[in-house]
């Protein structure tokens, strides 16, 4: 498995923004500098294993969820960020709201089928 620092950075940024945190707030919460968070989000550096662990614990995601590469490479960075933001938002919903969102998505798919 190839680990892409840009993909990790996009996921991290989406998780942080979903929690409405600044880079400074996240950095303080996990004990690193805001520059570290900035460099991670821009894909400039690869996180260390202890930092990956701290981030997964803080955001309550799996390691594979943060560093996994199960996304088709044809997706743009913007598309990937949007998908991750939606997923992170869904993970914060209670069961009742999740049910309503699921039903709404199914309705949208029914009325706006993808073009083949």
Backbone as XML, in Angstrom:
<?xml version="1.0"?>
<chain id="A" units="angstrom">
  <residue number="1" name="UNK">
    <atom name="N" x="0.847" y="-1.180" z="0.000"/>
    <atom name="CA" x="0.000" y="0.000" z="0.000"/>
    <atom name="C" x="0.890" y="1.241" z="0.000"/>
  </residue>
  <residue number="2" name="UNK">
    <atom name="N" x="0.622" y="2.137" z="-0.912"/>
    <atom name="CA" x="1.336" y="3.401" z="-0.975"/>
    <atom name="C" x="0.559" y="4.438" z="-0.182"/>
  </residue>
  <residue number="3" name="UNK">
    <atom name="N" x="1.257" y="5.147" z="0.682"/>
    <atom name="CA" x="0.617" y="6.176" z="1.499"/>
    <atom name="C" x="0.927" y="7.528" z="0.887"/>
  </residue>
  <residue number="4" name="UNK">
    <atom name="N" x="-0.112" y="8.281" z="0.599"/>
    <atom name="CA" x="0.017" y="9.583" z="-0.044"/>
    <atom name="C" x="-0.127" y="10.685" z="1.000"/>
  </residue>
  <residue number="5" name="UNK">
    <atom name="N" x="0.924" y="11.476" z="1.260"/>
    <atom name="CA" x="0.826" y="12.536" z="2.270"/>
    <atom name="C" x="-0.213" y="13.601" z="1.925"/>
  </residue>
  <residue number="6" name="UNK">
    <atom name="N" x="-0.454" y="13.832" z="0.633"/>
    <atom name="CA" x="-1.467" y="14.819" z="0.237"/>
    <atom name="C" x="-2.856" y="14.313" z="0.608"/>
  </residue>
  <residue number="7" name="UNK">
    <atom name="N" x="-3.095" y="13.026" z="0.408"/>
    <atom name="CA" x="-4.388" y="12.440" z="0.767"/>
    <atom name="C" x="-4.593" y="12.477" z="2.278"/>
  </residue>
  <residue number="8" name="UNK">
    <atom name="N" x="-3.553" y="12.149" z="3.030"/>
    <atom name="CA" x="-3.646" y="12.224" z="4.492"/>
    <atom name="C" x="-3.949" y="13.659" z="4.907"/>
  </residue>
  <residue number="9" name="UNK">
    <atom name="N" x="-3.274" y="14.604" z="4.288"/>
    <atom name="CA" x="-3.494" y="16.012" z="4.600"/>
    <atom name="C" x="-4.913" y="16.454" z="4.318"/>
  </residue>
  <residue number="10" name="UNK">
    <atom name="N" x="-5.468" y="15.998" z="3.203"/>
    <atom name="CA" x="-6.856" y="16.341" z="2.860"/>
    <atom name="C" x="-7.823" y="15.773" z="3.883"/>
  </residue>
  <residue number="11" name="UNK">
    <atom name="N" x="-7.587" y="14.530" z="4.283"/>
    <atom name="CA" x="-8.452" y="13.899" z="5.282"/>
    <atom name="C" x="-8.345" y="14.639" z="6.612"/>
  </residue>
  <residue number="12" name="UNK">
    <atom name="N" x="-7.125" y="14.959" z="7.007"/>
    <atom name="CA" x="-6.920" y="15.665" z="8.271"/>
    <atom name="C" x="-7.619" y="17.020" z="8.256"/>
  </residue>
  <residue number="13" name="UNK">
    <atom name="N" x="-7.464" y="17.749" z="7.175"/>
    <atom name="CA" x="-8.100" y="19.057" z="7.071"/>
    <atom name="C" x="-9.625" y="18.936" z="7.146"/>
  </residue>
  <residue number="14" name="UNK">
    <atom name="N" x="-10.188" y="17.945" z="6.476"/>
    <atom name="CA" x="-11.636" y="17.745" z="6.506"/>
    <atom name="C" x="-12.112" y="17.414" z="7.919"/>
  </residue>
  <residue number="15" name="UNK">
    <atom name="N" x="-11.386" y="16.555" z="8.608"/>
    <atom name="CA" x="-11.744" y="16.212" z="9.985"/>
    <atom name="C" x="-11.673" y="17.436" z="10.891"/>
  </residue>
  <residue number="16" name="UNK">
    <atom name="N" x="-10.612" y="18.217" z="10.735"/>
    <atom name="CA" x="-10.430" y="19.416" z="11.570"/>
    <atom name="C" x="-11.540" y="20.428" z="11.323"/>
  </residue>
  <residue number="17" name="UNK">
    <atom name="N" x="-11.858" y="20.660" z="10.055"/>
    <atom name="CA" x="-12.883" y="21.652" z="9.722"/>
    <atom name="C" x="-14.268" y="21.196" z="10.170"/>
  </residue>
  <residue number="18" name="UNK">
    <atom name="N" x="-14.516" y="19.901" z="10.129"/>
    <atom name="CA" x="-15.801" y="19.390" z="10.592"/>
    <atom name="C" x="-16.001" y="19.697" z="12.070"/>
  </residue>
  <residue number="19" name="UNK">
    <atom name="N" x="-14.920" y="19.641" z="12.824"/>
    <atom name="CA" x="-14.998" y="19.964" z="14.257"/>
    <atom name="C" x="-14.857" y="21.471" z="14.506"/>
  </residue>
  <residue number="20" name="UNK">
    <atom name="N" x="-14.776" y="22.237" z="13.415"/>
    <atom name="CA" x="-14.663" y="23.699" z="13.497"/>
    <atom name="C" x="-13.473" y="24.139" z="14.356"/>
  </residue>
  <residue number="21" name="UNK">
    <atom name="N" x="-12.340" y="23.482" z="14.106"/>
    <atom name="CA" x="-11.113" y="23.791" z="14.822"/>
    <atom name="C" x="-10.146" y="24.550" z="13.919"/>
  </residue>
  <residue number="22" name="UNK">
    <atom name="N" x="-9.384" y="25.436" z="14.517"/>
    <atom name="CA" x="-8.277" y="26.047" z="13.792"/>
    <atom name="C" x="-7.094" y="25.082" z="13.855"/>
  </residue>
  <residue number="23" name="UNK">
    <atom name="N" x="-6.112" y="25.331" z="13.015"/>
    <atom name="CA" x="-4.899" y="24.514" z="13.087"/>
    <atom name="C" x="-4.250" y="24.660" z="14.460"/>
  </residue>
  <residue number="24" name="UNK">
    <atom name="N" x="-4.302" y="25.867" z="15.008"/>
    <atom name="CA" x="-3.705" y="26.128" z="16.319"/>
    <atom name="C" x="-4.410" y="25.324" z="17.413"/>
  </residue>
  <residue number="25" name="UNK">
    <atom name="N" x="-5.743" y="25.274" z="17.368"/>
    <atom name="CA" x="-6.500" y="24.540" z="18.382"/>
    <atom name="C" x="-6.214" y="23.045" z="18.315"/>
  </residue>
  <residue number="26" name="UNK">
    <atom name="N" x="-6.176" y="22.508" z="17.093"/>
    <atom name="CA" x="-5.871" y="21.091" z="16.946"/>
    <atom name="C" x="-4.463" y="20.802" z="17.442"/>
  </residue>
  <residue number="27" name="UNK">
    <atom name="N" x="-3.526" y="21.640" z="17.041"/>
    <atom name="CA" x="-2.135" y="21.442" z="17.448"/>
    <atom name="C" x="-2.008" y="21.418" z="18.965"/>
  </residue>
  <residue number="28" name="UNK">
    <atom name="N" x="-2.653" y="22.352" z="19.625"/>
    <atom name="CA" x="-2.588" y="22.417" z="21.087"/>
    <atom name="C" x="-3.203" y="21.170" z="21.719"/>
  </residue>
  <residue number="29" name="UNK">
    <atom name="N" x="-4.286" y="20.695" z="21.144"/>
    <atom name="CA" x="-4.979" y="19.528" z="21.701"/>
    <atom name="C" x="-4.144" y="18.260" z="21.644"/>
  </residue>
  <residue number="30" name="UNK">
    <atom name="N" x="-3.312" y="18.134" z="20.608"/>
    <atom name="CA" x="-2.521" y="16.903" z="20.486"/>
    <atom name="C" x="-1.038" y="17.111" z="20.788"/>
  </residue>
  <residue number="31" name="UNK">
    <atom name="N" x="-0.675" y="18.335" z="21.175"/>
    <atom name="CA" x="0.690" y="18.578" z="21.634"/>
    <atom name="C" x="1.740" y="18.744" z="20.550"/>
  </residue>
  <residue number="32" name="UNK">
    <atom name="N" x="1.352" y="19.370" z="19.436"/>
    <atom name="CA" x="2.321" y="19.686" z="18.385"/>
    <atom name="C" x="2.172" y="21.155" z="18.023"/>
  </residue>
  <residue number="33" name="UNK">
    <atom name="N" x="3.050" y="21.658" z="17.158"/>
    <atom name="CA" x="2.951" y="23.050" z="16.731"/>
    <atom name="C" x="1.935" y="23.184" z="15.598"/>
  </residue>
  <residue number="34" name="UNK">
    <atom name="N" x="1.399" y="24.395" z="15.435"/>
    <atom name="CA" x="0.457" y="24.624" z="14.342"/>
    <atom name="C" x="1.145" y="24.437" z="13.001"/>
  </residue>
  <residue number="35" name="UNK">
    <atom name="N" x="2.463" y="24.670" z="12.953"/>
    <atom name="CA" x="3.197" y="24.463" z="11.700"/>
    <atom name="C" x="3.183" y="22.992" z="11.291"/>
  </residue>
  <residue number="36" name="UNK">
    <atom name="N" x="3.230" y="22.119" z="12.290"/>
    <atom name="CA" x="3.157" y="20.688" z="12.001"/>
    <atom name="C" x="1.820" y="20.359" z="11.344"/>
  </residue>
  <residue number="37" name="UNK">
    <atom name="N" x="0.736" y="20.892" z="11.904"/>
    <atom name="CA" x="-0.592" y="20.655" z="11.337"/>
    <atom name="C" x="-0.660" y="21.236" z="9.930"/>
  </residue>
  <residue number="38" name="UNK">
    <atom name="N" x="-0.153" y="22.435" z="9.750"/>
    <atom name="CA" x="-0.151" y="23.076" z="8.437"/>
    <atom name="C" x="0.607" y="22.230" z="7.420"/>
  </residue>
  <residue number="39" name="UNK">
    <atom name="N" x="1.794" y="21.782" z="7.799"/>
    <atom name="CA" x="2.606" y="20.954" z="6.895"/>
    <atom name="C" x="1.927" y="19.631" z="6.576"/>
  </residue>
  <residue number="40" name="UNK">
    <atom name="N" x="1.261" y="19.037" z="7.568"/>
    <atom name="CA" x="0.540" y="17.783" z="7.327"/>
    <atom name="C" x="-0.605" y="18.002" z="6.350"/>
  </residue>
  <residue number="41" name="UNK">
    <atom name="N" x="-1.391" y="19.065" z="6.584"/>
    <atom name="CA" x="-2.551" y="19.314" z="5.729"/>
    <atom name="C" x="-2.157" y="19.639" z="4.293"/>
  </residue>
  <residue number="42" name="UNK">
    <atom name="N" x="-1.010" y="20.248" z="4.111"/>
    <atom name="CA" x="-0.561" y="20.564" z="2.752"/>
    <atom name="C" x="0.158" y="19.393" z="2.103"/>
  </residue>
  <residue number="43" name="UNK">
    <atom name="N" x="0.349" y="18.305" z="2.831"/>
    <atom name="CA" x="1.018" y="17.130" z="2.286"/>
    <atom name="C" x="2.507" y="17.311" z="2.138"/>
  </residue>
  <residue number="44" name="UNK">
    <atom name="N" x="3.066" y="18.251" z="2.896"/>
    <atom name="CA" x="4.497" y="18.532" z="2.818"/>
    <atom name="C" x="5.303" y="17.482" z="3.576"/>
  </residue>
  <residue number="45" name="UNK">
    <atom name="N" x="4.734" y="16.981" z="4.664"/>
    <atom name="CA" x="5.426" y="15.981" z="5.480"/>
    <atom name="C" x="4.523" y="14.774" z="5.700"/>
  </residue>
  <residue number="46" name="UNK">
    <atom name="N" x="5.161" y="13.667" z="6.013"/>
    <atom name="CA" x="4.446" y="12.441" z="6.364"/>
    <atom name="C" x="4.397" y="12.374" z="7.889"/>
  </residue>
  <residue number="47" name="UNK">
    <atom name="N" x="3.216" y="12.119" z="8.465"/>
    <atom name="CA" x="3.146" y="12.061" z="9.922"/>
    <atom name="C" x="3.881" y="10.838" z="10.471"/>
  </residue>
  <residue number="48" name="UNK">
    <atom name="N" x="4.443" y="10.996" z="11.663"/>
    <atom name="CA" x="5.071" y="9.862" z="12.346"/>
    <atom name="C" x="3.967" y="8.937" z="12.852"/>
  </residue>
  <residue number="49" name="UNK">
    <atom name="N" x="4.314" y="7.709" z="13.160"/>
    <atom name="CA" x="3.316" y="6.770" z="13.674"/>
    <atom name="C" x="2.693" y="7.248" z="14.988"/>
  </residue>
  <residue number="50" name="UNK">
    <atom name="N" x="3.488" y="7.786" z="15.945"/>
    <atom name="CA" x="2.846" y="8.299" z="17.161"/>
    <atom name="C" x="1.863" y="9.440" z="16.867"/>
  </residue>
  <residue number="51" name="UNK">
    <atom name="N" x="2.182" y="10.282" z="15.892"/>
    <atom name="CA" x="1.285" y="11.383" z="15.542"/>
    <atom name="C" x="0.015" y="10.848" z="14.868"/>
  </residue>
  <residue number="52" name="UNK">
    <atom name="N" x="0.162" y="9.856" z="14.010"/>
    <atom name="CA" x="-1.011" y="9.226" z="13.389"/>
    <atom name="C" x="-1.914" y="8.668" z="14.487"/>
  </residue>
  <residue number="53" name="UNK">
    <atom name="N" x="-1.314" y="7.994" z="15.452"/>
    <atom name="CA" x="-2.090" y="7.436" z="16.557"/>
    <atom name="C" x="-2.829" y="8.546" z="17.311"/>
  </residue>
  <residue number="54" name="UNK">
    <atom name="N" x="-2.124" y="9.613" z="17.660"/>
    <atom name="CA" x="-2.751" y="10.725" z="18.390"/>
    <atom name="C" x="-3.916" y="11.323" z="17.599"/>
  </residue>
  <residue number="55" name="UNK">
    <atom name="N" x="-3.746" y="11.494" z="16.306"/>
    <atom name="CA" x="-4.800" y="12.062" z="15.460"/>
    <atom name="C" x="-6.010" y="11.136" z="15.384"/>
  </residue>
  <residue number="56" name="UNK">
    <atom name="N" x="-5.759" y="9.832" z="15.234"/>
    <atom name="CA" x="-6.884" y="8.895" z="15.156"/>
    <atom name="C" x="-7.636" y="8.834" z="16.476"/>
  </residue>
  <residue number="57" name="UNK">
    <atom name="N" x="-6.919" y="8.931" z="17.582"/>
    <atom name="CA" x="-7.583" y="8.945" z="18.888"/>
    <atom name="C" x="-8.397" y="10.225" z="19.068"/>
  </residue>
  <residue number="58" name="UNK">
    <atom name="N" x="-7.822" y="11.343" z="18.674"/>
    <atom name="CA" x="-8.495" y="12.628" z="18.839"/>
    <atom name="C" x="-9.776" y="12.691" z="18.007"/>
  </residue>
  <residue number="59" name="UNK">
    <atom name="N" x="-9.715" y="12.237" z="16.761"/>
    <atom name="CA" x="-10.866" y="12.320" z="15.867"/>
    <atom name="C" x="-11.742" y="11.061" z="15.900"/>
  </residue>
  <residue number="60" name="UNK">
    <atom name="N" x="-11.332" y="10.051" z="16.667"/>
    <atom name="CA" x="-12.075" y="8.803" z="16.788"/>
    <atom name="C" x="-12.299" y="8.157" z="15.419"/>
  </residue>
  <residue number="61" name="UNK">
    <atom name="N" x="-11.206" y="8.030" z="14.671"/>
    <atom name="CA" x="-11.226" y="7.340" z="13.379"/>
    <atom name="C" x="-10.172" y="6.245" z="13.410"/>
  </residue>
  <residue number="62" name="UNK">
    <atom name="N" x="-10.301" y="5.291" z="12.513"/>
    <atom name="CA" x="-9.309" y="4.223" z="12.441"/>
    <atom name="C" x="-8.049" y="4.745" z="11.741"/>
  </residue>
  <residue number="63" name="UNK">
    <atom name="N" x="-6.965" y="4.037" z="11.951"/>
    <atom name="CA" x="-5.719" y="4.400" z="11.256"/>
    <atom name="C" x="-5.933" y="4.277" z="9.751"/>
  </residue>
  <residue number="64" name="UNK">
    <atom name="N" x="-6.599" y="3.215" z="9.327"/>
    <atom name="CA" x="-6.888" y="3.048" z="7.900"/>
    <atom name="C" x="-7.764" y="4.182" z="7.388"/>
  </residue>
  <residue number="65" name="UNK">
    <atom name="N" x="-8.656" y="4.670" z="8.240"/>
    <atom name="CA" x="-9.506" y="5.794" z="7.854"/>
    <atom name="C" x="-8.724" y="7.062" z="7.604"/>
  </residue>
  <residue number="66" name="UNK">
    <atom name="N" x="-7.590" y="7.200" z="8.293"/>
    <atom name="CA" x="-6.769" y="8.395" z="8.115"/>
    <atom name="C" x="-5.710" y="8.220" z="7.025"/>
  </residue>
  <residue number="67" name="UNK">
    <atom name="N" x="-5.069" y="7.065" z="6.983"/>
    <atom name="CA" x="-3.964" y="6.901" z="6.030"/>
    <atom name="C" x="-4.273" y="5.931" z="4.899"/>
  </residue>
  <residue number="68" name="UNK">
    <atom name="N" x="-5.427" y="5.257" z="4.956"/>
    <atom name="CA" x="-5.773" y="4.282" z="3.929"/>
    <atom name="C" x="-5.897" y="4.913" z="2.555"/>
  </residue>
  <residue number="69" name="UNK">
    <atom name="N" x="-5.673" y="4.102" z="1.550"/>
    <atom name="CA" x="-5.685" y="4.593" z="0.177"/>
    <atom name="C" x="-6.671" y="3.783" z="-0.649"/>
  </residue>
  <residue number="70" name="UNK">
    <atom name="N" x="-7.930" y="3.733" z="-0.196"/>
    <atom name="CA" x="-8.935" y="2.955" z="-0.897"/>
    <atom name="C" x="-9.758" y="3.814" z="-1.847"/>
  </residue>
  <residue number="71" name="UNK">
    <atom name="N" x="-9.309" y="5.007" z="-2.106"/>
    <atom name="CA" x="-10.030" y="5.935" z="-2.970"/>
    <atom name="C" x="-9.456" y="5.848" z="-4.372"/>
  </residue>
  <residue number="72" name="UNK">
    <atom name="N" x="-10.327" y="5.855" z="-5.380"/>
    <atom name="CA" x="-9.846" y="5.827" z="-6.755"/>
    <atom name="C" x="-8.961" y="7.040" z="-6.994"/>
  </residue>
  <residue number="73" name="UNK">
    <atom name="N" x="-7.847" y="6.827" z="-7.636"/>
    <atom name="CA" x="-6.886" y="7.900" z="-7.866"/>
    <atom name="C" x="-7.399" y="8.929" z="-8.867"/>
  </residue>
  <residue number="74" name="UNK">
    <atom name="N" x="-8.461" y="8.619" z="-9.604"/>
    <atom name="CA" x="-8.976" y="9.552" z="-10.602"/>
    <atom name="C" x="-9.743" y="10.719" z="-9.960"/>
  </residue>
  <residue number="75" name="UNK">
    <atom name="N" x="-10.039" y="10.623" z="-8.680"/>
    <atom name="CA" x="-10.781" y="11.684" z="-8.006"/>
    <atom name="C" x="-9.867" y="12.879" z="-7.751"/>
  </residue>
  <residue number="76" name="UNK">
    <atom name="N" x="-10.434" y="14.051" z="-7.933"/>
    <atom name="CA" x="-9.654" y="15.262" z="-7.688"/>
    <atom name="C" x="-9.509" y="15.484" z="-6.189"/>
  </residue>
  <residue number="77" name="UNK">
    <atom name="N" x="-8.549" y="16.289" z="-5.827"/>
    <atom name="CA" x="-8.326" y="16.632" z="-4.418"/>
    <atom name="C" x="-9.581" y="17.293" z="-3.838"/>
  </residue>
  <residue number="78" name="UNK">
    <atom name="N" x="-10.217" y="18.181" z="-4.613"/>
    <atom name="CA" x="-11.426" y="18.864" z="-4.152"/>
    <atom name="C" x="-12.532" y="17.848" z="-3.902"/>
  </residue>
  <residue number="79" name="UNK">
    <atom name="N" x="-12.707" y="16.911" z="-4.806"/>
    <atom name="CA" x="-13.731" y="15.871" z="-4.649"/>
    <atom name="C" x="-13.457" y="15.054" z="-3.389"/>
  </residue>
  <residue number="80" name="UNK">
    <atom name="N" x="-12.224" y="14.651" z="-3.202"/>
    <atom name="CA" x="-11.847" y="13.864" z="-2.037"/>
    <atom name="C" x="-12.122" y="14.641" z="-0.751"/>
  </residue>
  <residue number="81" name="UNK">
    <atom name="N" x="-11.783" y="15.912" z="-0.718"/>
    <atom name="CA" x="-12.028" y="16.729" z="0.465"/>
    <atom name="C" x="-13.526" y="16.830" z="0.759"/>
  </residue>
  <residue number="82" name="UNK">
    <atom name="N" x="-14.324" y="17.014" z="-0.278"/>
    <atom name="CA" x="-15.778" y="17.116" z="-0.087"/>
    <atom name="C" x="-16.351" y="15.805" z="0.448"/>
  </residue>
  <residue number="83" name="UNK">
    <atom name="N" x="-15.914" y="14.687" z="-0.096"/>
    <atom name="CA" x="-16.397" y="13.393" z="0.378"/>
    <atom name="C" x="-16.032" y="13.186" z="1.844"/>
  </residue>
  <residue number="84" name="UNK">
    <atom name="N" x="-14.808" y="13.530" z="2.193"/>
    <atom name="CA" x="-14.363" y="13.340" z="3.566"/>
    <atom name="C" x="-15.097" y="14.256" z="4.532"/>
  </residue>
  <residue number="85" name="UNK">
    <atom name="N" x="-15.408" y="15.452" z="4.107"/>
    <atom name="CA" x="-16.175" y="16.365" z="4.953"/>
    <atom name="C" x="-17.582" y="15.824" z="5.188"/>
  </residue>
  <residue number="86" name="UNK">
    <atom name="N" x="-18.192" y="15.273" z="4.140"/>
    <atom name="CA" x="-19.526" y="14.691" z="4.284"/>
    <atom name="C" x="-19.470" y="13.503" z="5.240"/>
  </residue>
  <residue number="87" name="UNK">
    <atom name="N" x="-18.496" y="12.634" z="5.073"/>
    <atom name="CA" x="-18.365" y="11.464" z="5.939"/>
    <atom name="C" x="-18.144" y="11.888" z="7.384"/>
  </residue>
  <residue number="88" name="UNK">
    <atom name="N" x="-17.251" y="12.838" z="7.597"/>
    <atom name="CA" x="-16.983" y="13.303" z="8.959"/>
    <atom name="C" x="-18.227" y="13.927" z="9.586"/>
  </residue>
  <residue number="89" name="UNK">
    <atom name="N" x="-19.003" y="14.650" z="8.798"/>
    <atom name="CA" x="-20.235" y="15.250" z="9.304"/>
    <atom name="C" x="-21.248" y="14.167" z="9.656"/>
  </residue>
  <residue number="90" name="UNK">
    <atom name="N" x="-21.399" y="13.181" z="8.799"/>
    <atom name="CA" x="-22.338" y="12.082" z="9.045"/>
    <atom name="C" x="-21.982" y="11.352" z="10.336"/>
  </residue>
  <residue number="91" name="UNK">
    <atom name="N" x="-20.697" y="11.189" z="10.605"/>
    <atom name="CA" x="-20.272" y="10.475" z="11.810"/>
    <atom name="C" x="-20.679" y="11.201" z="13.086"/>
  </residue>
  <residue number="92" name="UNK">
    <atom name="N" x="-21.011" y="12.484" z="13.001"/>
    <atom name="CA" x="-21.400" y="13.239" z="14.189"/>
    <atom name="C" x="-22.906" y="13.226" z="14.435"/>
  </residue>
  <residue number="93" name="UNK">
    <atom name="N" x="-23.687" y="12.665" z="13.515"/>
    <atom name="CA" x="-25.139" y="12.701" z="13.616"/>
    <atom name="C" x="-25.675" y="11.643" z="14.578"/>
  </residue>
  <residue number="94" name="UNK">
    <atom name="N" x="-26.803" y="11.965" z="15.214"/>
    <atom name="CA" x="-27.467" y="10.951" z="16.018"/>
    <atom name="C" x="-28.233" y="10.015" z="15.075"/>
  </residue>
  <residue number="95" name="UNK">
    <atom name="N" x="-28.753" y="8.919" z="15.607"/>
    <atom name="CA" x="-29.395" y="7.898" z="14.775"/>
    <atom name="C" x="-30.590" y="8.434" z="13.997"/>
  </residue>
  <residue number="96" name="UNK">
    <atom name="N" x="-31.394" y="9.266" z="14.625"/>
    <atom name="CA" x="-32.591" y="9.790" z="13.971"/>
    <atom name="C" x="-32.212" y="10.671" z="12.777"/>
  </residue>
  <residue number="97" name="UNK">
    <atom name="N" x="-31.255" y="11.559" z="12.975"/>
    <atom name="CA" x="-30.825" y="12.444" z="11.893"/>
    <atom name="C" x="-30.162" y="11.638" z="10.779"/>
  </residue>
  <residue number="98" name="UNK">
    <atom name="N" x="-29.385" y="10.630" z="11.134"/>
    <atom name="CA" x="-28.742" y="9.781" z="10.130"/>
    <atom name="C" x="-29.794" y="9.097" z="9.262"/>
  </residue>
  <residue number="99" name="UNK">
    <atom name="N" x="-30.862" y="8.601" z="9.873"/>
    <atom name="CA" x="-31.946" y="7.970" z="9.121"/>
    <atom name="C" x="-32.543" y="8.956" z="8.120"/>
  </residue>
  <residue number="100" name="UNK">
    <atom name="N" x="-32.813" y="10.185" z="8.554"/>
    <atom name="CA" x="-33.414" y="11.181" z="7.671"/>
    <atom name="C" x="-32.470" y="11.559" z="6.522"/>
  </residue>
  <residue number="101" name="UNK">
    <atom name="N" x="-31.205" y="11.696" z="6.819"/>
    <atom name="CA" x="-30.216" y="12.020" z="5.779"/>
    <atom name="C" x="-30.153" y="10.883" z="4.755"/>
  </residue>
  <residue number="102" name="UNK">
    <atom name="N" x="-30.139" y="9.650" z="5.234"/>
    <atom name="CA" x="-30.102" y="8.496" z="4.328"/>
    <atom name="C" x="-31.321" y="8.494" z="3.407"/>
  </residue>
  <residue number="103" name="UNK">
    <atom name="N" x="-32.496" y="8.733" z="3.971"/>
    <atom name="CA" x="-33.722" y="8.763" z="3.177"/>
    <atom name="C" x="-33.674" y="9.893" z="2.144"/>
  </residue>
  <residue number="104" name="UNK">
    <atom name="N" x="-33.155" y="11.032" z="2.534"/>
    <atom name="CA" x="-33.043" y="12.165" z="1.629"/>
    <atom name="C" x="-32.092" y="11.844" z="0.466"/>
  </residue>
  <residue number="105" name="UNK">
    <atom name="N" x="-30.975" y="11.212" z="0.779"/>
    <atom name="CA" x="-30.016" y="10.835" z="-0.265"/>
    <atom name="C" x="-30.654" y="9.848" z="-1.245"/>
  </residue>
  <residue number="106" name="UNK">
    <atom name="N" x="-31.394" y="8.879" z="-0.722"/>
    <atom name="CA" x="-32.057" y="7.912" z="-1.601"/>
    <atom name="C" x="-33.073" y="8.594" z="-2.514"/>
  </residue>
  <residue number="107" name="UNK">
    <atom name="N" x="-33.796" y="9.573" z="-1.974"/>
    <atom name="CA" x="-34.734" y="10.340" z="-2.799"/>
    <atom name="C" x="-34.011" y="11.112" z="-3.900"/>
  </residue>
  <residue number="108" name="UNK">
    <atom name="N" x="-32.908" y="11.742" z="-3.536"/>
    <atom name="CA" x="-32.129" y="12.490" z="-4.529"/>
    <atom name="C" x="-31.632" y="11.571" z="-5.635"/>
  </residue>
  <residue number="109" name="UNK">
    <atom name="N" x="-31.122" y="10.404" z="-5.261"/>
    <atom name="CA" x="-30.636" y="9.453" z="-6.260"/>
    <atom name="C" x="-31.751" y="8.976" z="-7.167"/>
  </residue>
  <residue number="110" name="UNK">
    <atom name="N" x="-32.948" y="8.811" z="-6.599"/>
    <atom name="CA" x="-34.107" y="8.356" z="-7.370"/>
    <atom name="C" x="-34.517" y="9.422" z="-8.399"/>
  </residue>
  <residue number="111" name="UNK">
    <atom name="N" x="-34.523" y="10.671" z="-8.005"/>
    <atom name="CA" x="-34.979" y="11.737" z="-8.891"/>
    <atom name="C" x="-33.896" y="12.315" z="-9.790"/>
  </residue>
  <residue number="112" name="UNK">
    <atom name="N" x="-32.637" y="12.085" z="-9.425"/>
    <atom name="CA" x="-31.514" y="12.571" z="-10.224"/>
    <atom name="C" x="-30.533" y="11.433" z="-10.458"/>
  </residue>
  <residue number="113" name="UNK">
    <atom name="N" x="-30.962" y="10.415" z="-11.230"/>
    <atom name="CA" x="-30.062" y="9.275" z="-11.460"/>
    <atom name="C" x="-28.812" y="9.729" z="-12.219"/>
  </residue>
  <residue number="114" name="UNK">
    <atom name="N" x="-27.722" y="9.031" z="-11.919"/>
    <atom name="CA" x="-26.469" y="9.332" z="-12.605"/>
    <atom name="C" x="-26.592" y="9.015" z="-14.085"/>
  </residue>
  <residue number="115" name="UNK">
    <atom name="N" x="-25.940" y="9.818" z="-14.881"/>
    <atom name="CA" x="-25.925" y="9.545" z="-16.322"/>
    <atom name="C" x="-24.942" y="8.428" z="-16.601"/>
  </residue>
  <residue number="116" name="UNK">
    <atom name="N" x="-25.361" y="7.504" z="-17.445"/>
    <atom name="CA" x="-24.513" y="6.358" z="-17.776"/>
    <atom name="C" x="-23.719" y="6.654" z="-19.007"/>
  </residue>
</chain>
